[in-house]
Amino acid sequence: MPPKLGGVTLLLVLTAVLLLASGLVKLHAGDRAGLGLTVLPLVETVAGLALLAPVMLGRRPSAHGGLAIVVCGVALVLVSSLLVGSAIVRKRRSREDSEGARLVTYVKYLSRQRPPET
């Protein structure tokens, strides 16, 4: 029989789901942006799983402990979002800058190869 969800337990489950969803989305976004495996979203995912396991087994922390876990989980989500977001923006800017430099090089190459048309 599944455990009853009280106020603290429901908040912990919601925090675990937030950590899991946020971590997995950021891992996917970082991979698509070419960042590879980023650490904080991986920590988020593991923390979400670690938080969900005891709750599903029926173990409840105290109200103060549960609140501390929720606050730390939300702080982890926010810090991770800021860091991964800024890394994606830096990567995108770097890609755009190198694209402009490649275009300039290509135009210079073409202008040297063709004789002027008259």
Secondary structure, 3 states (H helix, E strand, C coil): CCCCCCHHHHHHHHHHHHHHHHHHHHHHHHHHHCCCCCHHHHHHHHHHHHHHHHHHCCCCCCHHHHHHHHHHHHHHHHHHHHHHHHHHHHHHHHHHHHHHHHHHHHHHHHHHHCCCCC
